[in-house]
């Protein structure tokens, strides 16, 4: 289009405003705290773009002159909360190693902010090819744009923002109330399991009652949910029974404790292998289009005629990108040097380690940013295997540092092994931050493209979001650590291990790094998982080809089903099945009543997404609030469960109450989603 004949209808709209930045910062703080808690508890985080967009519309409508582009900037900034918090998949490993006794504010903040900023910069050259000229679906980016358009005051449906807020608040109150009864008063159980033996084999039929995980499952969808269910069956219907039957437990041993030990020490590593090979396969399949996309993007940057430089085509300038990148790399180098100098080694070796790790973060980070950006466009940010990429990064860093450690003598003693393991985890945290924000940035830019936003302003907004989120992560991590502890890293000897946050990915990555440096990693179980992952990839390929992409079996989700605790996985599976049942019901309703099925499904998807986000936010925020209460109680000499009622003979009753509450949550979720029939 010739720019001399183009009239920009949004030219007078304000985008990056002070009130918008302040609102975006507030939403970022709340959602970052929620995501940190949820990620440490169950290994999942939620995308915050859509709920942030709804909240922004509801709040900014109270101010004069608000518009769709200002709302878009708020959700762009706040979306960092749903992604930057992914560093908790790695960082707690430093406490599990015993290398850290807490989370140093400046080091943690610099990891998150510098990694996040590089994630933004690395994906700027990819916008033109992967967003503007690409057919990639960008599901979350498109959904956020639709919600922004629906809530635009210039549109007829200007009340959509308010109804969306009600969904978020209702879901949050429901899940938050149950979480308070469960983790605060402790009168409702958070899960229950039925254990039984067939011969010497031990089986478990698990169930969890978390409404946040129900919401997460609703967002994941049926294919991912069924893949996780298959993983649960492989773990608890095949592997654990096989190992327990092969090596019967002692006569005086506890059946449940023995089965859980078998799962933790053997079966989980099968899940590790499956997840690792699935993530690697995903990267390999994207290698060709990723390289082609980068080449075309750099050619476009160098060719002034490739862009007409209308407002909606303006990225950050090349000079700005270079300047920000150099400054960020310098900060990364200084942060790594501050970490490395804790070990009594020569300045030459310290400098070598800093340079190697900095270069690794930069170059591997760029490759991963491109891969993650493509994956986000293809399957969505929520389905992109960030933890799998973290695993691969940890393995590669470990192998590189092991070579340096052997050649310099650092690995000659246990202290050196611990140091290089810690440096692996520390460096891997930068990679995960880059990958997470790369996932998010292109989704946001797709939203911006659809609502006619200015790209460079979105990129600035996301950088602000990275910094604000980074300021929050360290204090929240510190509070949660002292309130609950992590599996394998309790802050006090008197803490209850059953209340510890599992931090599954951090536990996994730490175990792998330690095993590589100490040469005692359970490779046979990992290789079994690799073989399983290869078989699943083949099955997935055949299913997709035979069904024209309607059916699939994602190996990464199967690996998660094996690796994560089953009480965590089951609510996710149920949420996915509920979403499918609702879709089928609406399809039948549309057919019977001659309604437009596509319109119904879109309305239901919006209702469900917002209510599910409310479930996740509500439970997570209560978890953070309870952490403050517990930390305050402990530091003043009080109980570690200050609100618990400690009712006698209440275990069975609490499990039934948990089941009834969970069923009630499923019913309310279904009813809120099915309101789409009334609005049709």
N, C-alpha and C positions, 0 to 999 in steps of 0.2 A: 504493500500500500504506500502510495506517495505521501510523505509526511506533510507536504504543503497543503494537501487537501483533506487532512485528517483532523477532525475536531475531537478533543479528548473530553468526554462528558464528566470525568472525575478530576479535571485539572485543578479545580478550586477546592477539592476536598483536602482536609488536613489528615495526615497519616501518623507520623511519628510525633505524638504530642506528649507533654509532660504528664498530664493526667493519665494518659494511656500507659506510659512507662511505669508510673507509680502503681496503677492497678495491675499491670502485668507482673510487676515485682512482687506484689502481695499474693497474687494467685500462684506465682512460681514458688514462693516460700511454703505455702500450704501444701501444694501438690508434691513438692520435693520431699517434704517431711513424710507425706503419705507413701510415696514411692519407695523411699529408703526403708521404711518399716516393712512394707509389703514384700520388697525384694529380699530382705534379710530373713523374713519368716518363711516364704514359700518359693523364692527364686523367680518371681514374676514381677514385672512393673506394668503400669497401664499408661496408654497414650493420653496425654492431658490436653491435646489441641481442642477436641470437640467440647468437653465440659468448660474449658477456658473460654471458648467462643461464646457459649451460652451465657456464662456468668458476665462476660464483658458486655454483651448486648443488653442484659438486664440492668446492669449498673450504669452504663454510659447513656442509656435512654433518659436518665434523670438529669443529664446535662445538655445544655443547648449546643447544637451544631455537631453532635456525634454522627458518625457515618460508618458505612460498611468497611472502608479502608482503615479507619482507626480501630475498629473492632478486630480486623484481621491482624493488625500489628500487635494487639494485646495477646491474641491466641498464638501468634508466632513467637513472641517473647516467652510466654508461659509454657509453650510446648517443650522448652528445654528441661522442665521439671520431670517430664515423663521419660526422658532419655538420658540426661546427664547422670541421674541417680544410678545408672547401670554400673558405675564404678564400684558400687558395693558388691558386685559379683566377684571382685578381685581383692580390694583393700583389706577386708577383715582377715585375710590370710596372714597378714603381718602380725596380728595378735595371736592367731592360731600357732604360728611359729614360735611365739614368745619373744619376737624381735621388737615389737612395740608393746607398750603397756597402756596405750590409749591412742587417740587419733590427733597427732600434732596439727594444730589449726592451719599454719601457713603451708606446710607441705601438702596436706590434703586439699586445701583450697587451690593451690597452684596446679596440682595434678588435674583437678576437675576443670578449672578455668582455661588453662593452656591447651589441654587436650580438646576441650569443647571448641575453643576458638579455631584451632587447626582444622577440626571437623567442618566448621563453617567455610573456612577459606578453601580447603581442598575440593569442596563440592561446587564452588562458584563457577569454575570453568566447565562444569558438567551440565549446567542449567540449560543452555541453549539446545544441546543435543538430546539430553535425557528427559527434559521437561517440555520444552517448546516444540521440538520436532520429533518427539517420541510418541509411540502408541501405548507405552506402559500405562497400566490402569491407575496407579497411585490411589488405592482405595480410601485410605484415611484422608488424603489431601482433597479428593473429590467430595467426600462426605462433609468435611469441614466447610468447604465452599458452599455446599448446598444449605447447610445450616446458617451460614452467614447471610446468604441471599434471602432465606426465609425470614430471618430476623431483621432485615434491613427496613428501617422505618419508611423508606420510600415504596416498599412493597405492600400489597394488600394484607399479607399475613404478618403484620407487624407485631402481633402478640405472641409469636412463636418463642421468642426469647424467654418470656415470663413462664410459659408452660414448661419449657425446658428446665428452668430453675426449679420448678415444683418437682419434676422427676428426680433431679439430683438431690434435692433436700429430702424427699420422701425416702429414696433409696439409702441416703446417708443416715437418716434417723433410724431406719429399720436395722441396718447392719451395725450401726454404732451402738444401738440399744442392746442387741444380742452380744456384741463384743464386750460390753460393759458387764453384762450378766455372766459371761464366760470367763473373761480374764481379770475382771475387777472383783465382783462379788463371788465369783467361782461357784455359782449355784447351777450353772448349765455346762454340760460337757462340750468340748470342741470336737469330739469325734468318738467313735465306738467301733470295735472290731469283733468279729466272731472267729475264734481260732479252733481248729480241729486237726486230728491226725488220721492219716490213712496209712496203716503200717507204721513205719518210723518217719514218714514224710509229714512235715508240718505245713498246713495251709492257713491262709488268712483271707477272710472276706472283710475288707475295710470300708469305713465310711467316715467322712468328715462333715462338719456342720457349718463351715465358714461361708457366709453369704458373700463375702468379697470374692472368694474363689468361684462361687456360683456365677457371679457377674463376669469374672474373667473367662470362665468357660463359655458363657453366652457370647462373648465377643470373639472367642477363638473359632467357633463354628464346628460343624459336625465332623468334618474330615480330621481336623486336629484332635478333637475329643475322642473319636474312635481309635485313632492311632495311639493316644495316651492309654486308652483302655487296653489295647493289645499289649502295650508295655507292662501294664500292671499284671496282666495274665501271664506274660512270659516270666516276670519276676516271682510272683506269688502263686501261680498255678503250675509253673514248670521248674524254674531254677531253684528256688528255696526248698520246695519239696524234694527235689533231686539231691541237693547237697545234704539236707538233714537226714534223708533216708540212707545216703551213702556213708555218712559218719554220724551214727546215732548219738544222741546226747547222753550225758552221764545220768545215772538214776536219780541223783539229788538235784539235778539242774532244773532251772525254770524254763518251761517250753517257750514262752513268748520271748524271754531274754535271749535264749539260744538261737531262735529263728532270726531275731533282729541282728544278732552278731554275725550270723552267716550272710545276711543281706548286706550289712555294712562293709564286711571285709572281703566279700567275693562278688556277690551279684551286682552291686552298684558299679563295679569296674566294668562289667559287661555293658552297662548303660553308657559309661564313659567312652568306651571304644565305639559304640554305635553313634553317639553324638559327634565324636571327633571326625569319623569318616563321612558322616552326613554333611557336616559343615565344610569339610574339604571338597567334597563332591559339588556342593553348591557353588563354591568359589571357582572350581574348574569349569563348570558349565557356563559361568558368566564371564570367563576370561576373554573370549573373543569379542563379544559385544561391548565389554567394558573398555578394552583397548581401542576399538574402533570409535567408541564414543569420546574417549579422551583425545584422540587424534583430531577428530572433527571439531571438538570444542576449542582446542588450542589454535587450530587454523582460523576459527571464527574470531578468536580474541585478537589475533595478529592482523586480520583483514578488516579494515574500517568499513568497507562496503558490505560486510556480512550483516551489519546491524544498521538500521536507520536511526537508532538512538532516540526513539520515542521514549517517553517516560516509563512505559511498561517493559522496556528492553534494557534498562540501565542497571548493570551490575556494579559492584565495587570496582573502582579503577584498578588497572594492572599495578600501578605504583602503590596504591593502598594495600593491595594484596601482598606485594613483596615486602613492604615495610612492616605490616602486621605479622607476616610469617617470620621475618628475621627477628623481630622483637620477641615473639613467642618462643622461637627456638632457643634464643638466649636465656629466657626464663626457664625453659625445660632443662637446659644444660646446668644452670645454677642450682636448680632444684635437685637434680641428680647428684651434683657435686656435694651439696649439703648432706645428702643421704650417704654417699660413698665415704666421706671423710670420717665417718664414725668408726671405721675399721682402721687399725694401725697398719697401714700399708704405705709403700713409697708413693711419692707424689706422681711419679711417672706411671705407675700401674693405675692409680686413682684416675689420672687424666685419660688413660687408655679406656678404662671402663666407662667413663662419662661420655667420651666421644663415640664409642661403639653404641652405647645405649641411646644416645641422642640421635645418631644417624639412623639407627634401627627404628626409633619412634617416628622419625620424619618420613623415611622412604617406605617402610612397610605400612605406616599409617596412611600414606597417600594411596597406596594400592588397595588397602582395606576400605578406605573411604569411598573409592569408586565402586568397589564390589558391593558395599552396603547400600550405597545410593541406588544402584541398579536393583538390588534385592528388595529394597523398600518400595520402589516403583512397581515391581513385579508382584509381590505378595503382601505388601504393607509393612509398616514399621513393627507392628506387634508380632508378626510372624517371622521376622528376620532373625537368624540365629546368632545374636550378639554373643551369647555365652559360648557357643561353639567356636566363634572366631577368637574369643578370649583364650580358649583351650589351645587352639593352634598357635597363637602368639606365645603363650607360656612355654609350649614345647620347643618352639624355634629359639626363643630367647635362652631357655635353659641349655640347649645344645651348644649355642654359640658361646655362652658364658662358661660352660664346662670346658671347652677347648682352651679359653683364656685362663681359667682356673688351674687346669693341669699344667699349662706351660709356665705359669708364674708361681706355682706352688701354693696358691691360696687354698686349694682343696686338700692340702696335706693334713688338715686338722678339722675337727667338728665345727669350730667357730667359723672357719672359712666356708664350709658347706652351708651353714646357716645363713651367712652373709650373702652368698651368691643366690641362694634360694630367695631370700628377702629382696634382693635387687631384681630378680626375675619378676616377682610379684609387683614390685614398685613400678618397674618399666611397663609391665603388662597393663597396669591401670591407665597409663597414658593412651595405650592402643585402644582399650575399651571405650574410653571417653571420646576419642576420635571417631570410632565406629558408630557409637550411639548417636552422636550429633549429626554425622553424615546421613544416617538413617532418617533423621528428623528433618534436616534442612531441605532436601528435595521435595518431601511431602508438603512442607510449608510453601515452597516456591510454586508447587502445582496449585495449591489453594490460591496463592497470590495471582497466578496467571489467569485463573478462572474468574476472579473478582476484580481484575484490572489494577492490581497493586504495583508499587514500584519495587523491583527486586532489591536494589541496594539498600533501601530502607528496611526491608525485611531482614536482610543479612545483618545490618546493624542491630536491629531488634533482637535477633537471636544471639548475637554476641553479648548484648546486655543480659539476656536471660541466662547465658552460661555463667557470667560473673556472679549474678545474684544467686543462682542455684548453688554455685560453688561455695559461697559464703555460708550457706545453710547446712550443707551436707556434713561438714566436720562436727559442728555442735550436736546435730541430731544423732550422728553415729556414736558420739561420746556418751550421750545420755542413754541411748538404747543399750550400749555395752555395759554401763554400770547398773542399769535397771534389770536387764534380762541376761546379759552375757550371750556368747555365741557357742555353738557346739564345738567343744574342744578348746574353748577360751573363756573361762569364767573369771570375772573380776574379783570375786571373793570365794573363799572355800565354803562358805555357808550357803551359797546360792543353790537353788533347785535346778538341776540339769534338765528336768523335764520342761521347764519354762524357758530354756535357752532358745534363742533364735537360730534356726538351722543354717542359714547362710549357705545353701547347698552348692552354689557355683564356686564360692570362695573356698569352701572345704575341698571341693574337687580339684581346683587348680593348685591349691597348696599341696595336696597329696601327690599330684603328678609331679610338680616341681621338686618336692622333697625326694620322691622316688627316683627321679632322674639323677640327682646329685649324689644320692646315697647308694645308687645302683640296686635298690631293693623294691622297685616298683613291681606290682603284681601284673607283669606283662601278659601272662597266659590268659587271664580273665579279660584284659583289655583287648588282646588279639581275638578272643572269642567274640567280643562285642564288635570288633572291626569286621569279622566275617559275617556276623549277623547284620551289621549295617550295610555291607555290600549286597547281601541277599535282599534286604528291604529296598535298596535302591533299584535293583533289578525288577522287583515286584511293582514298585511305584512306577517305573518306566512302562512296564507292560500294561498296568491298569490305565494309565493316562492315555496311552496310544489306543487301547481297545475301546475306551469309553469316550474318546474325543475330549479329554481333559475334565470329564465330569467326576471321575473317581480318582483317588490318589491315596498313597500311604506314605506320608512324610516320615522318613527315617529318624529325623531329629526329634519329632514328637514321640515316637516309640521309645527312643533312648531316654527321653524325659520321664516317660511312664515307668521305666525300669529304675531310673536313678532317684527320682524324688520320692519322699515318703508317700505311701498309698493313701493315707488319710488326707493328704493335700491334693492328690490327683483326682480322687473320686468326685468331689464337688465340681471340679472343672469339667469332668466327663458329663455329669448330670446337667450342668449349665449348657453345654454344647447340644445335648439331646433335647433339652427344653426349647432351645432356639429353633432346632429343626422341626419339632412338633408344631410350634407356633407358625412357622412358615408353611407347613403342609395344611394346617387348619385354615389359614388365610387364603391359600390357593383354592381350597375347596369352597370356602365361603364366597370368594369372588366368582367362581364358576356357577354356584347355585343362584346367586343374586345378580348375575350379569354386571358385576363390578369390574373396574380396571385393576387387575392383579398387581401390575407394576406400581401403581400409585399406593395401593394398600401396603405392599411390601416395603416401599420407601418410608412411609409413615411409621410402620412398625419398627423398621430398623433404627429410625431416629429415636423413637420412644425407648426402645430396648437399649440402645447405646448409652443414652443419658442416664437411664435408671441403673444400668449395670455400673456405669462410672460412679454414680452416687453410692452404690453398695460398696465399691472398692474404697472410695474416699472416706466414707463414714467409718468403716471398720479400722482403716489405717490410722485415721486421726485419733480415734479412741485409744488405739495402741500407743501412739506417741504421747497422748495426755496421761495415760496410765504410767508410762515410763517416767514422766516428770514426777508423778506422785510417789512411785516406788523409790526413785532416786532420792527424793527429799526425805522419805521415811528412813531409808537406810543410812543416809549421811547424818541423821539426827539420832541414830541409835534405835530406830523403830524396826518394825517387821518388814520382811521382803514381800509380804502380801497384805498390806495395811487395810485393804477394803474387804478381804475375804471373810465370809460368814462362818466358815469352818463347821458346816452342819454335819452331824453324825449319821452314819449309814445312809449316805446320800448319793453314792456312786451310780447305782442303777437308775434312781430317779433322775439324776442329772443327765444321764444318757438319753432317757426317754424325752425329757424336756428339750434337749438339744435336737433330737429327731423331729419333734413336733414343730419347733421353731424354724427348722430348716424347711420343712414342708410348707409351713405358712409363708416363708420367704419366696419359695417357688411359686406359690399361688398368687401372691401379690405382684411378683415380677410378671407373670403371665397376664394378669388382669391389666396392668399398666401398659403392656405392649399391645394388648388386644383393643385398647382404646382407639386404635387406628381404624377399626370398623365404624366407630361412631363419627369420626372426623371425615370419613369418606363422603 
